[in-house]
Amino acid sequence: RRESVAILITTYNGSDARTYGNATITAVEIEISCDSSAKFFVGGNWKANGTLASIMRLCQDLNQGASTFKTKDVDVIVSPTMVHLGKVRSLLDTHYQVASQNVALKGLGAYTGEVPAEILHDLGVDWAITGHSERRAMCGETNEVVGMKTGRAVEQGLSVIACIGETLDQRKSGKLFEVLDAQVQALVDHVKDWSKVVIAYEPVWAIGTGVVASPAQAQEVHSYLRRLFAEKLGSDVSSTLRLIYGGSVTDQNCSELASQADIDGFLVGGASLKGPSFLNIIRSHSAKSVARW
């Protein structure tokens, strides 16, 4: 992987400087930051969309395109509605995995309407999404709840796409990194196995609006997140932790976004409901390969 080195030189007076012959050497602080070495990842969040007829057509389109990418290069997960999980899993080629759009905070028991990780696992569903901004806003899920859900799902054997991101007001008021820090800390507090977690940065102001963060804006945040995870979890975890972008991703803008050093893929909304468009986004992993070398 590529490595960037930032050298910060501070001049000291008196005894802080070291003199060797005729040369005075000042103290040097070296900060090394590594780009991602993570495997590319593309998730499709179908949200509350789909009929039996439409998902059968979509799965057929995806299966027809499965031979155009290799699973060694990219992991692809689709997330239909809860009631369609079993059907979609049975229809799709093994190039694809299936995720639930939510997972319960609690386990088996008297929790009407909830679907715990144990039931998802029993159905052969290996992934779940937590912390999506729509659930945070409409269902009142706090950072703590999202952290607890994520931690418990991982403990029960699921892999998780954990979503974070700021609103437009939070960005404009200068609270972007404060918001992200709090969201990340809640995950760090509860997750033990980070090999089973993908972080989806989704600026709320870009979800479903047609407004997408520029590649530079997205990379700035992803780079910040990778440094933040390195501080909290160590560089071994942060360099392989997949940080994916979501927010009006299309087959028109995906390649430029994918070429950014710290963007490891996408969580796709509307475009994931169109087989050809979603397949083009999957194949944008090649832009990452080109950028790395």
C-alpha positions in Angstrom: 0.0 0.0 0.0 1.1 3.6 -0.4 2.5 5.4 2.6 2.6 9.2 3.2 5.1 10.7 5.6 4.6 14.1 7.1 7.7 15.6 8.8 7.3 18.3 11.3 10.5 20.2 12.2 10.7 22.3 15.3 13.7 24.5 16.0 14.9 24.4 19.6 17.2 26.8 21.4 20.1 26.0 23.6 20.6 22.5 24.9 17.6 21.1 23.0 19.6 21.2 19.7 22.2 18.6 18.9 25.4 19.7 17.2 27.4 17.2 15.0 30.5 18.8 13.5 29.4 22.0 11.8 25.8 20.9 11.5 23.0 21.6 14.1 20.2 19.0 14.1 16.9 20.1 15.4 14.3 17.8 16.9 12.2 16.1 14.3 8.8 14.6 14.8 7.7 12.1 12.1 4.1 11.2 11.6 3.4 8.3 9.2 -0.1 7.7 7.9 -1.0 4.7 5.8 -3.7 4.5 3.2 -6.2 1.7 3.4 -5.1 -1.9 2.5 -8.7 -3.1 2.9 -10.7 -5.2 0.5 -13.2 -3.2 -1.5 -16.8 -3.5 -0.3 -20.1 -2.5 -2.0 -23.4 -2.7 -0.1 -26.9 -2.1 -1.6 -29.6 -0.8 0.8 -32.9 -1.5 -0.8 -34.7 0.2 2.1 -38.6 -0.2 2.1 -38.7 -1.1 -1.6 -39.5 -4.1 -3.6 -42.3 -6.6 -4.5 -41.8 -10.3 -5.1 -41.9 -9.6 -8.9 -39.5 -6.7 -8.8 -36.9 -8.4 -6.6 -37.0 -11.4 -8.8 -36.1 -9.2 -11.8 -33.4 -7.4 -9.8 -31.8 -10.7 -8.6 -31.9 -12.0 -12.2 -30.1 -8.9 -13.4 -27.5 -9.2 -10.7 -26.9 -12.9 -11.4 -26.4 -12.2 -15.0 -23.6 -9.7 -14.1 -22.0 -11.9 -11.4 -19.3 -13.1 -13.8 -18.1 -9.5 -14.4 -16.4 -9.2 -11.1 -14.4 -11.5 -8.7 -15.2 -12.1 -5.1 -11.4 -11.9 -4.3 -11.5 -8.3 -5.3 -14.8 -7.1 -3.8 -17.4 -8.1 -1.2 -20.9 -7.4 -2.3 -23.9 -7.3 0.1 -27.5 -6.5 -0.7 -30.0 -5.6 2.0 -33.7 -6.2 1.1 -36.6 -5.7 3.4 -36.8 -8.1 6.3 -39.6 -10.1 4.8 -37.7 -10.6 1.5 -34.4 -11.7 3.1 -35.0 -15.5 2.7 -36.3 -15.1 -0.9 -33.4 -12.9 -2.0 -30.9 -15.2 -0.4 -32.3 -18.2 -2.3 -32.3 -16.3 -5.6 -28.9 -14.7 -5.7 -25.6 -16.2 -6.9 -22.9 -16.9 -4.4 -21.1 -13.8 -5.5 -23.5 -11.9 -3.3 -24.3 -11.9 0.4 -27.4 -10.7 2.2 -27.8 -8.2 5.1 -30.7 -7.2 7.3 -31.5 -3.5 7.4 -31.7 -3.7 11.2 -31.1 -6.0 14.1 -32.6 -6.0 17.6 -30.9 -4.6 20.7 -32.0 -7.6 22.7 -31.9 -11.4 22.1 -34.8 -13.9 22.0 -37.8 -13.1 24.1 -40.9 -10.9 24.5 -39.9 -8.2 22.1 -42.8 -7.8 19.6 -41.7 -6.8 16.2 -38.0 -7.2 16.8 -35.6 -9.6 15.0 -32.6 -10.5 17.0 -29.2 -11.6 15.7 -29.9 -15.2 16.7 -32.8 -15.4 14.3 -30.9 -13.7 11.4 -28.0 -16.1 11.9 -30.4 -19.1 11.9 -31.8 -17.9 8.6 -28.3 -17.8 7.1 -28.2 -14.0 7.1 -24.6 -13.1 8.0 -24.8 -9.3 7.8 -26.8 -6.5 9.4 -26.9 -2.7 9.1 -26.9 -0.6 12.2 -27.1 3.2 12.8 -28.6 4.3 9.5 -29.5 7.9 9.7 -33.1 7.2 8.9 -33.4 4.9 12.0 -31.5 7.5 14.1 -34.0 10.2 13.0 -37.2 8.3 12.8 -36.8 5.7 15.5 -34.7 7.7 18.0 -31.7 5.5 18.0 -29.0 7.1 19.9 -25.2 6.6 19.6 -25.3 4.4 22.6 -28.1 2.2 21.2 -26.3 1.9 17.9 -23.1 1.0 19.7 -24.9 -1.6 21.8 -26.7 -3.1 18.8 -23.5 -3.3 16.8 -21.5 -4.9 19.7 -24.2 -7.5 20.4 -24.7 -8.4 16.7 -20.9 -9.0 16.4 -20.9 -11.1 19.6 -23.6 -13.3 18.1 -21.6 -13.9 14.9 -23.0 -11.3 12.5 -20.9 -8.9 10.5 -22.1 -5.3 10.6 -22.2 -2.3 8.4 -22.3 0.5 11.0 -23.4 3.9 9.7 -22.2 7.3 10.9 -22.6 10.8 9.5 -23.5 14.4 10.1 -26.5 16.5 9.2 -26.1 19.6 7.1 -26.7 21.9 10.2 -24.0 20.0 12.1 -21.5 20.5 9.2 -22.4 24.2 8.7 -22.0 24.8 12.5 -18.5 23.3 12.6 -19.5 20.3 14.6 -18.7 17.7 11.9 -15.8 16.1 13.7 -17.4 16.4 17.1 -20.4 14.4 15.8 -18.2 11.8 14.2 -16.1 11.4 17.4 -19.2 10.7 19.5 -20.6 8.2 17.0 -17.2 6.4 16.7 -16.7 6.3 20.5 -20.0 4.6 21.1 -18.9 1.9 18.6 -15.5 1.5 20.2 -17.1 1.2 23.6 -19.1 -1.9 22.6 -17.4 -3.7 19.7 -14.7 -6.3 20.5 -14.0 -7.8 17.1 -13.4 -5.2 14.4 -12.7 -7.7 11.7 -16.5 -8.1 11.4 -17.3 -4.4 11.1 -17.5 -2.1 8.1 -18.0 1.7 8.8 -20.2 3.5 6.4 -19.8 7.3 6.4 -23.0 8.8 5.1 -23.4 12.5 5.3 -27.1 12.9 6.0 -27.4 15.9 3.7 -26.3 13.7 0.8 -28.6 10.7 1.3 -31.3 10.5 -1.4 -30.9 14.2 -2.2 -28.9 13.9 -5.4 -26.2 16.0 -3.7 -23.0 14.0 -3.2 -20.0 15.0 -1.3 -17.1 15.8 -3.6 -14.3 13.3 -3.7 -12.1 15.7 -1.8 -14.8 16.2 0.9 -15.4 12.5 1.3 -11.6 11.7 1.4 -11.1 14.4 4.0 -13.6 12.7 6.3 -12.4 9.2 5.6 -8.8 10.2 6.2 -9.8 11.7 9.5 -11.8 8.6 10.5 -8.8 6.3 9.7 -6.5 8.4 11.9 -9.2 8.4 14.6 -9.5 4.6 14.5 -5.7 4.3 14.5 -5.6 6.4 17.7 -8.3 4.3 19.4 -7.6 0.8 18.1 -4.1 0.9 16.6 -2.8 1.0 13.1 -3.2 -2.7 12.4 -6.9 -2.4 12.8 -7.3 1.0 11.1 -5.4 0.1 8.0 -7.7 -2.9 7.2 -10.9 -1.4 8.6 -13.2 -0.8 5.6 -14.5 2.8 5.5 -17.1 3.1 2.8 -19.0 6.1 1.5 -22.8 6.5 1.1 -24.9 9.4 -0.1 -26.3 9.6 -3.7 -23.6 7.2 -5.1 -24.3 6.4 -8.7 -22.5 4.7 -11.5 -21.5 8.1 -12.8 -19.6 9.3 -9.7 -18.4 6.1 -8.2 -15.1 5.7 -10.0 -13.8 9.1 -8.9 -14.8 8.5 -5.4 -13.3 5.0 -5.4 -10.0 6.3 -6.5 -9.6 8.2 -3.2 -7.0 6.7 -0.8 -9.3 6.0 2.2 -12.6 5.2 0.5 -12.9 1.4 0.5 -16.3 1.1 -1.3 -19.9 2.2 -1.0 -23.2 1.8 0.6 -25.7 2.5 -2.2 -29.3 3.4 -2.0 -31.4 4.1 -5.0 -28.9 3.0 -7.6 -28.8 -0.5 -5.9 -32.4 -1.0 -7.2 -31.2 -0.9 -10.8 -29.2 -4.0 -11.7 -26.9 -2.5 -14.4 -26.2 0.6 -12.4 -25.3 -1.4 -9.3 -23.1 -3.7 -11.3 -21.2 -0.7 -12.6 -20.7 0.5 -9.1 -19.4 -2.9 -8.0 -16.9 -2.9 -10.9 -15.6 0.5 -9.7 -13.2 -1.4 -7.5 -10.9 -1.3 -10.4 -10.4 2.4 -9.9 -9.1 1.7 -6.4 -6.6 -0.8 -7.9 -5.3 1.7 -10.4 -5.1 4.4 -7.7 -3.0 2.2 -5.4 -0.5 1.4 -8.0 
